[in-house]
Amino acid sequence: MAYQISDACIACGACADACPAGAITEGDGKYVIDADACLDCGACADTCPAEAPQQA
């Protein structure tokens, strides 16, 4: 299953920089993950200081 970014997101961009698929983009107040492009690798969750990316 793809990851989703929770409301805990602090919009720092660390997850987007870590994503090897380029599936994470800046949204309205927080980053969002394109579920179709997500590789489910967990790189975003490993990098996020707020623990916002969670498996859906």
Secondary structure, 3 states (H helix, E strand, C coil): CCEEECCCCCCCCHHHHHCCCCCEEECCCCEEECCCCCCCCCHHHHHCCCCCEEEC
